[in-house]
Amino acid sequence: MESLITTLLMTVLFFLAQQTYRNFQLTIYNETIQQTLTLQLKMAKNLASIKKRAITLCGSFDGKSCIQAEDYKWRGWLLFFDEDATFIPVQTEILYYQAPSSLYEKGFYLQTTTNIGGGINFRVHREYAYGMARSLPNGRIKLCYRENNLRSLKEPSHYTFVINVYGYFRIVKEKGAC
């Protein structure tokens, strides 16, 4: 009888610990992706000024091309030099690629607003970043959980990168799902 109670108690504790560990993993990975995207946005803005070359950040599935402008869910992203703001990367000009295997397959994706769905082009001494309409003060990129991750979180939250027309951004942590 004692063995049965001990086994039952150990099983309950194991399942509680497993859920806590899963939430801890999701939180750490969420913070890691947020930091990576923060560094990429800062690098794009600063490197465009230092190198005096335009840089584009766009969603990508394969690391070779940008997704369509109408697709607002990025499963990965691509950062590359793009002088003419064509949003067509040349392999030798790619600076960084965040693969879907390290983002979407881990249960995350980026959701953008319509004005930056196709990406953002950072340019030196340009009044407005490409893709940012003059009438829209901000574009947003949200770091979202996929539905399978939401079920395991007690209180979901997400980061929102609010990017202004000049390419500067701020990060807001919002409660709830995207």
VMD Tcl script that builds the backbone (N, CA, C; Angstrom):
set m [mol new atoms 534]
animate dup $m
set s [atomselect $m all]
$s set {name element resname resid chain x y z} {
  {N N MET 1 A 0.814 -1.191 0.000}
  {CA C MET 1 A 0.000 0.000 0.000}
  {C C MET 1 A 0.864 1.265 0.000}
  {N N GLU 2 A 1.923 1.226 0.808}
  {CA C GLU 2 A 2.823 2.376 0.867}
  {C C GLU 2 A 3.507 2.597 -0.484}
  {N N SER 3 A 3.889 1.539 -1.147}
  {CA C SER 3 A 4.519 1.641 -2.470}
  {C C SER 3 A 3.567 2.261 -3.477}
  {N N LEU 4 A 2.326 1.877 -3.418}
  {CA C LEU 4 A 1.325 2.415 -4.329}
  {C C LEU 4 A 1.124 3.913 -4.109}
  {N N ILE 5 A 1.027 4.319 -2.880}
  {CA C ILE 5 A 0.866 5.755 -2.568}
  {C C ILE 5 A 2.108 6.529 -2.967}
  {N N THR 6 A 3.271 5.985 -2.693}
  {CA C THR 6 A 4.531 6.643 -3.074}
  {C C THR 6 A 4.637 6.782 -4.584}
  {N N THR 7 A 4.282 5.730 -5.315}
  {CA C THR 7 A 4.316 5.772 -6.781}
  {C C THR 7 A 3.327 6.793 -7.320}
  {N N LEU 8 A 2.144 6.816 -6.770}
  {CA C LEU 8 A 1.135 7.785 -7.188}
  {C C LEU 8 A 1.597 9.212 -6.917}
  {N N LEU 9 A 2.155 9.451 -5.745}
  {CA C LEU 9 A 2.662 10.775 -5.391}
  {C C LEU 9 A 3.807 11.185 -6.312}
  {N N MET 10 A 4.706 10.270 -6.605}
  {CA C MET 10 A 5.837 10.562 -7.504}
  {C C MET 10 A 5.341 10.874 -8.912}
  {N N THR 11 A 4.320 10.192 -9.373}
  {CA C THR 11 A 3.758 10.437 -10.703}
  {C C THR 11 A 3.146 11.820 -10.778}
  {N N VAL 12 A 2.398 12.204 -9.781}
  {CA C VAL 12 A 1.786 13.545 -9.746}
  {C C VAL 12 A 2.867 14.618 -9.714}
  {N N LEU 13 A 3.870 14.446 -8.896}
  {CA C LEU 13 A 4.969 15.417 -8.825}
  {C C LEU 13 A 5.734 15.498 -10.146}
  {N N PHE 14 A 5.925 14.357 -10.791}
  {CA C PHE 14 A 6.616 14.343 -12.081}
  {C C PHE 14 A 5.855 15.166 -13.120}
  {N N PHE 15 A 4.531 14.983 -13.210}
  {CA C PHE 15 A 3.748 15.722 -14.198}
  {C C PHE 15 A 3.708 17.221 -13.894}
  {N N LEU 16 A 3.674 17.577 -12.624}
  {CA C LEU 16 A 3.722 19.004 -12.260}
  {C C LEU 16 A 5.086 19.606 -12.605}
  {N N ALA 17 A 6.136 18.873 -12.315}
  {CA C ALA 17 A 7.485 19.360 -12.617}
  {C C ALA 17 A 7.711 19.443 -14.119}
  {N N GLN 18 A 7.166 18.501 -14.873}
  {CA C GLN 18 A 7.328 18.507 -16.320}
  {C C GLN 18 A 6.670 19.744 -16.933}
  {N N GLN 19 A 5.491 20.111 -16.481}
  {CA C GLN 19 A 4.800 21.301 -16.984}
  {C C GLN 19 A 5.569 22.573 -16.631}
  {N N THR 20 A 6.074 22.643 -15.429}
  {CA C THR 20 A 6.865 23.805 -15.010}
  {C C THR 20 A 8.132 23.915 -15.844}
  {N N TYR 21 A 8.776 22.799 -16.086}
  {CA C TYR 21 A 9.987 22.797 -16.907}
  {C C TYR 21 A 9.681 23.229 -18.338}
  {N N ARG 22 A 8.578 22.783 -18.904}
  {CA C ARG 22 A 8.172 23.181 -20.267}
  {C C ARG 22 A 7.914 24.685 -20.328}
  {N N ASN 23 A 7.229 25.227 -19.340}
  {CA C ASN 23 A 6.995 26.676 -19.296}
  {C C ASN 23 A 8.308 27.440 -19.177}
  {N N PHE 24 A 9.234 26.914 -18.384}
  {CA C PHE 24 A 10.546 27.544 -18.238}
  {C C PHE 24 A 11.290 27.544 -19.575}
  {N N GLN 25 A 11.248 26.420 -20.287}
  {CA C GLN 25 A 11.895 26.336 -21.596}
  {C C GLN 25 A 11.303 27.357 -22.578}
  {N N LEU 26 A 9.975 27.453 -22.632}
  {CA C LEU 26 A 9.318 28.405 -23.531}
  {C C LEU 26 A 9.685 29.846 -23.193}
  {N N THR 27 A 9.737 30.153 -21.922}
  {CA C THR 27 A 10.087 31.508 -21.499}
  {C C THR 27 A 11.525 31.844 -21.900}
  {N N ILE 28 A 12.440 30.936 -21.670}
  {CA C ILE 28 A 13.845 31.173 -22.032}
  {C C ILE 28 A 13.996 31.314 -23.540}
  {N N TYR 29 A 13.341 30.459 -24.300}
  {CA C TYR 29 A 13.456 30.540 -25.759}
  {C C TYR 29 A 12.801 31.806 -26.295}
  {N N ASN 30 A 11.694 32.216 -25.697}
  {CA C ASN 30 A 11.038 33.466 -26.066}
  {C C ASN 30 A 11.985 34.650 -25.846}
  {N N GLU 31 A 12.651 34.673 -24.705}
  {CA C GLU 31 A 13.606 35.747 -24.402}
  {C C GLU 31 A 14.783 35.726 -25.380}
  {N N THR 32 A 15.231 34.530 -25.746}
  {CA C THR 32 A 16.357 34.408 -26.680}
  {C C THR 32 A 15.988 34.960 -28.059}
  {N N ILE 33 A 14.823 34.604 -28.551}
  {CA C ILE 33 A 14.381 35.113 -29.855}
  {C C ILE 33 A 14.198 36.624 -29.808}
  {N N GLN 34 A 13.626 37.121 -28.716}
  {CA C GLN 34 A 13.435 38.569 -28.552}
  {C C GLN 34 A 14.784 39.286 -28.594}
  {N N GLN 35 A 15.780 38.756 -27.907}
  {CA C GLN 35 A 17.106 39.373 -27.903}
  {C C GLN 35 A 17.749 39.309 -29.291}
  {N N THR 36 A 17.580 38.195 -29.985}
  {CA C THR 36 A 18.140 38.055 -31.326}
  {C C THR 36 A 17.527 39.069 -32.279}
  {N N LEU 37 A 16.211 39.201 -32.262}
  {CA C LEU 37 A 15.548 40.171 -33.133}
  {C C LEU 37 A 15.941 41.597 -32.762}
  {N N THR 38 A 16.078 41.876 -31.488}
  {CA C THR 38 A 16.522 43.199 -31.042}
  {C C THR 38 A 17.900 43.519 -31.615}
  {N N LEU 39 A 18.812 42.561 -31.509}
  {CA C LEU 39 A 20.166 42.772 -32.046}
  {C C LEU 39 A 20.151 42.959 -33.562}
  {N N GLN 40 A 19.309 42.200 -34.258}
  {CA C GLN 40 A 19.238 42.314 -35.713}
  {C C GLN 40 A 18.689 43.669 -36.144}
  {N N LEU 41 A 17.680 44.171 -35.456}
  {CA C LEU 41 A 17.130 45.490 -35.783}
  {C C LEU 41 A 18.150 46.595 -35.504}
  {N N LYS 42 A 18.841 46.494 -34.372}
  {CA C LYS 42 A 19.879 47.486 -34.047}
  {C C LYS 42 A 21.014 47.422 -35.058}
  {N N MET 43 A 21.421 46.201 -35.402}
  {CA C MET 43 A 22.506 46.037 -36.361}
  {C C MET 43 A 22.119 46.612 -37.718}
  {N N ALA 44 A 20.894 46.372 -38.155}
  {CA C ALA 44 A 20.453 46.885 -39.453}
  {C C ALA 44 A 20.502 48.409 -39.470}
  {N N LYS 45 A 19.994 49.039 -38.448}
  {CA C LYS 45 A 19.975 50.505 -38.382}
  {C C LYS 45 A 21.390 51.068 -38.322}
  {N N ASN 46 A 22.234 50.495 -37.461}
  {CA C ASN 46 A 23.592 51.018 -37.285}
  {C C ASN 46 A 24.506 50.685 -38.460}
  {N N LEU 47 A 24.423 49.477 -38.971}
  {CA C LEU 47 A 25.286 49.074 -40.079}
  {C C LEU 47 A 24.948 49.846 -41.353}
  {N N ALA 48 A 23.678 50.174 -41.537}
  {CA C ALA 48 A 23.297 50.989 -42.689}
  {C C ALA 48 A 23.989 52.350 -42.613}
  {N N SER 49 A 24.096 52.913 -41.422}
  {CA C SER 49 A 24.770 54.206 -41.249}
  {C C SER 49 A 26.286 54.083 -41.402}
  {N N ILE 50 A 26.847 53.045 -40.825}
  {CA C ILE 50 A 28.307 52.872 -40.882}
  {C C ILE 50 A 28.779 52.552 -42.293}
  {N N LYS 51 A 28.139 51.585 -42.937}
  {CA C LYS 51 A 28.554 51.162 -44.275}
  {C C LYS 51 A 27.999 52.048 -45.384}
  {N N LYS 52 A 27.026 52.896 -45.021}
  {CA C LYS 52 A 26.354 53.757 -46.003}
  {C C LYS 52 A 25.729 52.927 -47.122}
  {N N ARG 53 A 25.079 51.845 -46.689}
  {CA C ARG 53 A 24.384 50.943 -47.602}
  {C C ARG 53 A 23.028 50.594 -47.011}
  {N N ALA 54 A 22.056 50.383 -47.864}
  {CA C ALA 54 A 20.723 50.008 -47.409}
  {C C ALA 54 A 20.705 48.546 -46.992}
  {N N ILE 55 A 19.943 48.257 -45.942}
  {CA C ILE 55 A 19.815 46.902 -45.423}
  {C C ILE 55 A 18.339 46.581 -45.283}
  {N N THR 56 A 17.962 45.371 -45.690}
  {CA C THR 56 A 16.574 44.936 -45.609}
  {C C THR 56 A 16.439 43.802 -44.599}
  {N N LEU 57 A 15.368 43.866 -43.826}
  {CA C LEU 57 A 14.958 42.783 -42.942}
  {C C LEU 57 A 13.607 42.308 -43.454}
  {N N CYS 58 A 13.509 41.017 -43.784}
  {CA C CYS 58 A 12.246 40.490 -44.303}
  {C C CYS 58 A 12.027 39.068 -43.802}
  {N N GLY 59 A 10.790 38.621 -43.888}
  {CA C GLY 59 A 10.469 37.250 -43.547}
  {C C GLY 59 A 10.988 36.314 -44.628}
  {N N SER 60 A 11.399 35.102 -44.225}
  {CA C SER 60 A 11.928 34.145 -45.192}
  {C C SER 60 A 11.671 32.722 -44.707}
  {N N PHE 61 A 11.353 31.845 -45.656}
  {CA C PHE 61 A 11.168 30.431 -45.343}
  {C C PHE 61 A 12.420 29.618 -45.627}
  {N N ASP 62 A 13.234 30.086 -46.580}
  {CA C ASP 62 A 14.335 29.269 -47.060}
  {C C ASP 62 A 15.717 29.911 -46.955}
  {N N GLY 63 A 15.807 31.152 -46.542}
  {CA C GLY 63 A 17.096 31.823 -46.436}
  {C C GLY 63 A 17.633 32.330 -47.753}
  {N N LYS 64 A 16.837 32.215 -48.823}
  {CA C LYS 64 A 17.260 32.649 -50.152}
  {C C LYS 64 A 16.361 33.719 -50.730}
  {N N SER 65 A 15.143 33.841 -50.214}
  {CA C SER 65 A 14.201 34.819 -50.754}
  {C C SER 65 A 13.298 35.346 -49.641}
  {N N CYS 66 A 12.728 36.516 -49.897}
  {CA C CYS 66 A 11.776 37.110 -48.965}
  {C C CYS 66 A 10.378 36.563 -49.261}
  {N N ILE 67 A 9.539 36.531 -48.240}
  {CA C ILE 67 A 8.163 36.093 -48.441}
  {C C ILE 67 A 7.371 37.206 -49.115}
  {N N GLN 68 A 6.184 36.887 -49.582}
  {CA C GLN 68 A 5.314 37.871 -50.232}
  {C C GLN 68 A 4.886 38.934 -49.220}
  {N N ALA 69 A 4.662 40.139 -49.700}
  {CA C ALA 69 A 4.277 41.255 -48.836}
  {C C ALA 69 A 2.936 41.011 -48.144}
  {N N GLU 70 A 2.097 40.178 -48.724}
  {CA C GLU 70 A 0.774 39.918 -48.151}
  {C C GLU 70 A 0.828 38.905 -47.005}
  {N N ASP 71 A 1.944 38.229 -46.850}
  {CA C ASP 71 A 2.084 37.223 -45.808}
  {C C ASP 71 A 2.641 37.912 -44.560}
  {N N TYR 72 A 1.828 38.036 -43.543}
  {CA C TYR 72 A 2.223 38.775 -42.345}
  {C C TYR 72 A 2.786 37.888 -41.245}
  {N N LYS 73 A 2.861 36.583 -41.499}
  {CA C LYS 73 A 3.442 35.667 -40.525}
  {C C LYS 73 A 4.799 35.215 -41.024}
  {N N TRP 74 A 5.826 35.585 -40.286}
  {CA C TRP 74 A 7.188 35.214 -40.636}
  {C C TRP 74 A 7.578 33.995 -39.813}
  {N N ARG 75 A 7.986 32.932 -40.485}
  {CA C ARG 75 A 8.445 31.726 -39.790}
  {C C ARG 75 A 9.949 31.783 -39.556}
  {N N GLY 76 A 10.615 32.669 -40.220}
  {CA C GLY 76 A 12.036 32.936 -40.082}
  {C C GLY 76 A 12.284 34.307 -40.680}
  {N N TRP 77 A 13.505 34.821 -40.595}
  {CA C TRP 77 A 13.769 36.111 -41.223}
  {C C TRP 77 A 15.157 36.160 -41.819}
  {N N LEU 78 A 15.360 37.175 -42.635}
  {CA C LEU 78 A 16.573 37.333 -43.425}
  {C C LEU 78 A 17.004 38.790 -43.332}
  {N N LEU 79 A 18.294 39.025 -43.158}
  {CA C LEU 79 A 18.860 40.373 -43.113}
  {C C LEU 79 A 19.949 40.444 -44.176}
  {N N PHE 80 A 19.849 41.427 -45.086}
  {CA C PHE 80 A 20.808 41.492 -46.188}
  {C C PHE 80 A 20.936 42.914 -46.723}
  {N N PHE 81 A 22.074 43.181 -47.392}
  {CA C PHE 81 A 22.270 44.463 -48.065}
  {C C PHE 81 A 21.351 44.511 -49.273}
  {N N ASP 82 A 20.650 45.639 -49.446}
  {CA C ASP 82 A 19.651 45.768 -50.502}
  {C C ASP 82 A 19.590 47.236 -50.946}
  {N N GLU 83 A 20.507 47.625 -51.799}
  {CA C GLU 83 A 20.650 49.032 -52.201}
  {C C GLU 83 A 19.400 49.626 -52.841}
  {N N ASP 84 A 18.711 48.852 -53.677}
  {CA C ASP 84 A 17.573 49.381 -54.431}
  {C C ASP 84 A 16.225 49.046 -53.799}
  {N N ALA 85 A 16.239 48.491 -52.615}
  {CA C ALA 85 A 15.015 48.100 -51.903}
  {C C ALA 85 A 14.134 47.201 -52.766}
  {N N THR 86 A 14.755 46.224 -53.395}
  {CA C THR 86 A 14.018 45.286 -54.242}
  {C C THR 86 A 13.462 44.115 -53.438}
  {N N PHE 87 A 13.987 43.909 -52.241}
  {CA C PHE 87 A 13.611 42.797 -51.385}
  {C C PHE 87 A 13.924 41.454 -52.038}
  {N N ILE 88 A 14.955 41.455 -52.887}
  {CA C ILE 88 A 15.448 40.237 -53.524}
  {C C ILE 88 A 16.908 40.072 -53.100}
  {N N PRO 89 A 17.180 39.138 -52.180}
  {CA C PRO 89 A 18.551 38.997 -51.677}
  {C C PRO 89 A 19.493 38.330 -52.667}
  {N N VAL 90 A 20.736 38.757 -52.625}
  {CA C VAL 90 A 21.828 38.112 -53.349}
  {C C VAL 90 A 22.612 37.339 -52.289}
  {N N GLN 91 A 22.921 36.096 -52.553}
  {CA C GLN 91 A 23.544 35.223 -51.555}
  {C C GLN 91 A 24.784 35.838 -50.907}
  {N N THR 92 A 25.590 36.553 -51.665}
  {CA C THR 92 A 26.816 37.127 -51.108}
  {C C THR 92 A 26.537 38.341 -50.219}
  {N N GLU 93 A 25.342 38.875 -50.263}
  {CA C GLU 93 A 24.997 40.070 -49.485}
  {C C GLU 93 A 24.202 39.751 -48.212}
  {N N ILE 94 A 23.923 38.484 -47.958}
  {CA C ILE 94 A 23.138 38.091 -46.784}
  {C C ILE 94 A 24.001 38.193 -45.524}
  {N N LEU 95 A 23.467 38.913 -44.529}
  {CA C LEU 95 A 24.170 39.101 -43.265}
  {C C LEU 95 A 23.732 38.101 -42.193}
  {N N TYR 96 A 22.449 37.755 -42.190}
  {CA C TYR 96 A 21.929 36.871 -41.154}
  {C C TYR 96 A 20.667 36.179 -41.658}
  {N N TYR 97 A 20.497 34.937 -41.231}
  {CA C TYR 97 A 19.286 34.187 -41.554}
  {C C TYR 97 A 18.825 33.441 -40.315}
  {N N GLN 98 A 17.605 33.723 -39.868}
  {CA C GLN 98 A 16.980 32.991 -38.759}
  {C C GLN 98 A 16.088 31.937 -39.389}
  {N N ALA 99 A 16.494 30.696 -39.301}
  {CA C ALA 99 A 15.793 29.600 -39.966}
  {C C ALA 99 A 14.483 29.256 -39.270}
  {N N PRO 100 A 13.474 28.825 -40.040}
  {CA C PRO 100 A 12.224 28.373 -39.434}
  {C C PRO 100 A 12.420 27.217 -38.451}
  {N N SER 101 A 13.468 26.431 -38.656}
  {CA C SER 101 A 13.723 25.316 -37.738}
  {C C SER 101 A 14.046 25.799 -36.330}
  {N N SER 102 A 14.576 27.008 -36.210}
  {CA C SER 102 A 14.890 27.533 -34.888}
  {C C SER 102 A 13.830 28.513 -34.387}
  {N N LEU 103 A 12.794 28.726 -35.154}
  {CA C LEU 103 A 11.731 29.648 -34.748}
  {C C LEU 103 A 10.378 28.939 -34.806}
  {N N TYR 104 A 9.883 28.708 -36.005}
  {CA C TYR 104 A 8.536 28.160 -36.172}
  {C C TYR 104 A 8.421 26.744 -35.637}
  {N N GLU 105 A 9.421 25.929 -35.896}
  {CA C GLU 105 A 9.374 24.540 -35.444}
  {C C GLU 105 A 9.508 24.409 -33.931}
  {N N LYS 106 A 9.982 25.471 -33.287}
  {CA C LYS 106 A 10.052 25.502 -31.819}
  {C C LYS 106 A 8.782 26.092 -31.222}
  {N N GLY 107 A 7.824 26.480 -32.092}
  {CA C GLY 107 A 6.543 26.954 -31.604}
  {C C GLY 107 A 6.355 28.458 -31.632}
  {N N PHE 108 A 7.187 29.181 -32.390}
  {CA C PHE 108 A 7.094 30.636 -32.444}
  {C C PHE 108 A 6.989 31.113 -33.888}
  {N N TYR 109 A 6.500 32.328 -34.068}
  {CA C TYR 109 A 6.514 33.006 -35.362}
  {C C TYR 109 A 6.426 34.505 -35.111}
  {N N LEU 110 A 6.747 35.295 -36.137}
  {CA C LEU 110 A 6.617 36.747 -36.061}
  {C C LEU 110 A 5.398 37.158 -36.862}
  {N N GLN 111 A 4.602 38.044 -36.317}
  {CA C GLN 111 A 3.425 38.558 -37.011}
  {C C GLN 111 A 3.614 40.056 -37.193}
  {N N THR 112 A 3.511 40.521 -38.431}
  {CA C THR 112 A 3.731 41.938 -38.715}
  {C C THR 112 A 2.421 42.635 -39.068}
  {N N THR 113 A 2.484 43.945 -39.076}
  {CA C THR 113 A 1.345 44.730 -39.543}
  {C C THR 113 A 1.444 44.871 -41.057}
  {N N THR 114 A 0.375 45.323 -41.689}
  {CA C THR 114 A 0.322 45.372 -43.150}
  {C C THR 114 A 1.393 46.271 -43.752}
  {N N ASN 115 A 1.768 47.336 -43.079}
  {CA C ASN 115 A 2.738 48.257 -43.665}
  {C C ASN 115 A 4.168 47.725 -43.684}
  {N N ILE 116 A 4.453 46.668 -42.955}
  {CA C ILE 116 A 5.787 46.071 -43.032}
  {C C ILE 116 A 5.724 44.569 -43.293}
  {N N GLY 117 A 4.637 44.091 -43.861}
  {CA C GLY 117 A 4.477 42.671 -44.145}
  {C C GLY 117 A 5.574 42.126 -45.037}
  {N N GLY 118 A 6.002 42.899 -46.021}
  {CA C GLY 118 A 7.046 42.452 -46.936}
  {C C GLY 118 A 8.445 42.654 -46.410}
  {N N GLY 119 A 8.591 43.439 -45.353}
  {CA C GLY 119 A 9.900 43.688 -44.771}
  {C C GLY 119 A 10.146 45.166 -44.560}
  {N N ILE 120 A 11.333 45.469 -44.054}
  {CA C ILE 120 A 11.739 46.848 -43.769}
  {C C ILE 120 A 13.084 47.078 -44.430}
  {N N ASN 121 A 13.241 48.222 -45.061}
  {CA C ASN 121 A 14.513 48.586 -45.668}
  {C C ASN 121 A 15.070 49.783 -44.899}
  {N N PHE 122 A 16.244 49.596 -44.276}
  {CA C PHE 122 A 16.914 50.671 -43.535}
  {C C PHE 122 A 17.920 51.329 -44.462}
  {N N ARG 123 A 17.835 52.639 -44.586}
  {CA C ARG 123 A 18.676 53.370 -45.504}
  {C C ARG 123 A 19.304 54.569 -44.793}
  {N N VAL 124 A 20.508 54.920 -45.188}
  {CA C VAL 124 A 21.216 56.052 -44.601}
  {C C VAL 124 A 20.604 57.363 -45.083}
  {N N HIS 125 A 20.491 58.302 -44.174}
  {CA C HIS 125 A 20.025 59.656 -44.484}
  {C C HIS 125 A 18.730 59.666 -45.276}
  {N N ARG 126 A 17.888 58.732 -44.977}
  {CA C ARG 126 A 16.601 58.684 -45.630}
  {C C ARG 126 A 15.567 59.074 -44.598}
  {N N GLU 127 A 14.663 59.901 -44.986}
  {CA C GLU 127 A 13.705 60.405 -44.020}
  {C C GLU 127 A 12.798 59.297 -43.497}
  {N N TYR 128 A 12.386 58.401 -44.356}
  {CA C TYR 128 A 11.479 57.331 -43.953}
  {C C TYR 128 A 12.046 55.990 -44.389}
  {N N ALA 129 A 11.836 54.983 -43.547}
  {CA C ALA 129 A 12.240 53.630 -43.917}
  {C C ALA 129 A 11.284 53.114 -44.982}
  {N N TYR 130 A 11.809 52.397 -45.959}
  {CA C TYR 130 A 10.973 51.858 -47.028}
  {C C TYR 130 A 9.935 50.915 -46.446}
  {N N GLY 131 A 8.745 51.009 -46.953}
  {CA C GLY 131 A 7.685 50.146 -46.462}
  {C C GLY 131 A 6.858 50.808 -45.387}
  {N N MET 132 A 7.318 51.927 -44.896}
  {CA C MET 132 A 6.582 52.658 -43.876}
  {C C MET 132 A 5.864 53.829 -44.545}
  {N N ALA 133 A 4.561 53.776 -44.545}
  {CA C ALA 133 A 3.795 54.863 -45.151}
  {C C ALA 133 A 3.868 56.098 -44.268}
  {N N ARG 134 A 3.830 57.261 -44.877}
  {CA C ARG 134 A 3.933 58.496 -44.105}
  {C C ARG 134 A 2.731 58.699 -43.190}
  {N N SER 135 A 1.600 58.152 -43.546}
  {CA C SER 135 A 0.415 58.339 -42.717}
  {C C SER 135 A 0.383 57.374 -41.534}
  {N N LEU 136 A 1.196 56.320 -41.573}
  {CA C LEU 136 A 1.214 55.358 -40.483}
  {C C LEU 136 A 2.418 55.631 -39.586}
  {N N PRO 137 A 2.186 55.962 -38.326}
  {CA C PRO 137 A 3.298 56.304 -37.461}
  {C C PRO 137 A 4.162 55.116 -37.067}
  {N N ASN 138 A 3.586 53.937 -37.002}
  {CA C ASN 138 A 4.338 52.787 -36.510}
  {C C ASN 138 A 4.001 51.521 -37.271}
  {N N GLY 139 A 4.992 50.673 -37.386}
  {CA C GLY 139 A 4.773 49.308 -37.819}
  {C C GLY 139 A 5.037 48.429 -36.609}
  {N N ARG 140 A 4.495 47.253 -36.596}
  {CA C ARG 140 A 4.662 46.366 -35.449}
  {C C ARG 140 A 5.077 44.973 -35.900}
  {N N ILE 141 A 5.985 44.402 -35.137}
  {CA C ILE 141 A 6.364 43.007 -35.294}
  {C C ILE 141 A 6.122 42.349 -33.942}
  {N N LYS 142 A 5.262 41.345 -33.920}
  {CA C LYS 142 A 4.949 40.641 -32.682}
  {C C LYS 142 A 5.619 39.276 -32.690}
  {N N LEU 143 A 6.230 38.935 -31.581}
  {CA C LEU 143 A 6.799 37.603 -31.396}
  {C C LEU 143 A 5.729 36.756 -30.737}
  {N N CYS 144 A 5.149 35.819 -31.499}
  {CA C CYS 144 A 3.967 35.068 -31.055}
  {C C CYS 144 A 4.281 33.598 -30.819}
  {N N TYR 145 A 3.489 33.012 -29.925}
  {CA C TYR 145 A 3.504 31.576 -29.713}
  {C C TYR 145 A 2.546 30.928 -30.689}
  {N N ARG 146 A 2.916 29.762 -31.190}
  {CA C ARG 146 A 1.949 28.971 -31.947}
  {C C ARG 146 A 0.960 28.363 -30.968}
  {N N GLU 147 A -0.160 27.912 -31.480}
  {CA C GLU 147 A -1.250 27.436 -30.626}
  {C C GLU 147 A -0.837 26.294 -29.704}
  {N N ASN 148 A 0.023 25.401 -30.175}
  {CA C ASN 148 A 0.428 24.284 -29.323}
  {C C ASN 148 A 1.193 24.754 -28.089}
  {N N ASN 149 A 1.897 25.886 -28.172}
  {CA C ASN 149 A 2.595 26.426 -27.013}
  {C C ASN 149 A 1.641 27.144 -26.068}
  {N N LEU 150 A 0.588 27.777 -26.618}
  {CA C LEU 150 A -0.345 28.522 -25.786}
  {C C LEU 150 A -1.054 27.633 -24.781}
  {N N ARG 151 A -1.345 26.404 -25.168}
  {CA C ARG 151 A -2.040 25.482 -24.276}
  {C C ARG 151 A -1.215 25.164 -23.040}
  {N N SER 152 A 0.108 25.197 -23.177}
  {CA C SER 152 A 0.953 24.839 -22.046}
  {C C SER 152 A 1.279 26.024 -21.140}
  {N N LEU 153 A 0.975 27.241 -21.580}
  {CA C LEU 153 A 1.277 28.417 -20.765}
  {C C LEU 153 A 0.075 28.817 -19.929}
  {N N LYS 154 A 0.332 29.149 -18.682}
  {CA C LYS 154 A -0.742 29.573 -17.793}
  {C C LYS 154 A -1.193 30.992 -18.144}
  {N N GLU 155 A -0.235 31.909 -18.270}
  {CA C GLU 155 A -0.530 33.299 -18.630}
  {C C GLU 155 A 0.356 33.692 -19.814}
  {N N PRO 156 A -0.128 33.512 -21.043}
  {CA C PRO 156 A 0.708 33.852 -22.195}
  {C C PRO 156 A 0.931 35.360 -22.325}
  {N N SER 157 A 2.080 35.701 -22.825}
  {CA C SER 157 A 2.401 37.091 -23.146}
  {C C SER 157 A 3.284 37.071 -24.378}
  {N N HIS 158 A 3.454 38.214 -25.002}
  {CA C HIS 158 A 4.306 38.294 -26.190}
  {C C HIS 158 A 4.971 39.657 -26.252}
  {N N TYR 159 A 6.088 39.705 -26.985}
  {CA C TYR 159 A 6.794 40.960 -27.206}
  {C C TYR 159 A 6.301 41.582 -28.502}
  {N N THR 160 A 6.147 42.893 -28.483}
  {CA C THR 160 A 5.809 43.635 -29.685}
  {C C THR 160 A 6.905 44.663 -29.924}
  {N N PHE 161 A 7.469 44.644 -31.122}
  {CA C PHE 161 A 8.469 45.627 -31.532}
  {C C PHE 161 A 7.726 46.705 -32.303}
  {N N VAL 162 A 7.666 47.896 -31.747}
  {CA C VAL 162 A 6.989 49.019 -32.395}
  {C C VAL 162 A 8.073 49.828 -33.102}
  {N N ILE 163 A 8.015 49.833 -34.433}
  {CA C ILE 163 A 9.060 50.456 -35.248}
  {C C ILE 163 A 8.490 51.705 -35.894}
  {N N ASN 164 A 9.163 52.855 -35.683}
  {CA C ASN 164 A 8.644 54.089 -36.270}
  {C C ASN 164 A 9.156 54.277 -37.697}
  {N N VAL 165 A 8.710 55.325 -38.343}
  {CA C VAL 165 A 9.025 55.557 -39.752}
  {C C VAL 165 A 10.507 55.811 -39.997}
  {N N TYR 166 A 11.263 56.115 -38.960}
  {CA C TYR 166 A 12.695 56.351 -39.109}
  {C C TYR 166 A 13.524 55.094 -38.872}
  {N N GLY 167 A 12.871 53.999 -38.501}
  {CA C GLY 167 A 13.581 52.750 -38.262}
  {C C GLY 167 A 13.955 52.521 -36.815}
  {N N TYR 168 A 13.634 53.462 -35.929}
  {CA C TYR 168 A 13.887 53.259 -34.504}
  {C C TYR 168 A 12.757 52.420 -33.922}
  {N N PHE 169 A 13.043 51.682 -32.872}
  {CA C PHE 169 A 12.014 50.810 -32.326}
  {C C PHE 169 A 12.046 50.809 -30.804}
  {N N ARG 170 A 10.952 50.354 -30.245}
  {CA C ARG 170 A 10.857 50.100 -28.816}
  {C C ARG 170 A 10.165 48.758 -28.646}
  {N N ILE 171 A 10.382 48.135 -27.508}
  {CA C ILE 171 A 9.814 46.813 -27.238}
  {C C ILE 171 A 8.783 46.939 -26.133}
  {N N VAL 172 A 7.638 46.347 -26.381}
  {CA C VAL 172 A 6.550 46.352 -25.408}
  {C C VAL 172 A 6.193 44.900 -25.113}
  {N N LYS 173 A 6.117 44.538 -23.837}
  {CA C LYS 173 A 5.681 43.193 -23.474}
  {C C LYS 173 A 4.191 43.273 -23.186}
  {N N GLU 174 A 3.398 42.561 -23.990}
  {CA C GLU 174 A 1.957 42.600 -23.868}
  {C C GLU 174 A 1.431 41.264 -23.355}
  {N N LYS 175 A 0.375 41.320 -22.580}
  {CA C LYS 175 A -0.233 40.093 -22.051}
  {C C LYS 175 A -1.214 39.531 -23.053}
  {N N GLY 176 A -1.382 38.234 -23.002}
  {CA C GLY 176 A -2.322 37.562 -23.890}
  {C C GLY 176 A -1.661 37.067 -25.169}
  {N N ALA 177 A -2.433 36.353 -25.946}
  {CA C ALA 177 A -1.957 35.814 -27.220}
  {C C ALA 177 A -1.956 36.903 -28.291}
  {N N CYS 178 A -1.249 36.655 -29.373}
  {CA C CYS 178 A -1.177 37.625 -30.486}
  {C C CYS 178 A -2.513 37.768 -31.181}
}
mol reanalyze $m
mol bondsrecalc $m
mol representation Tube
mol addrep $m
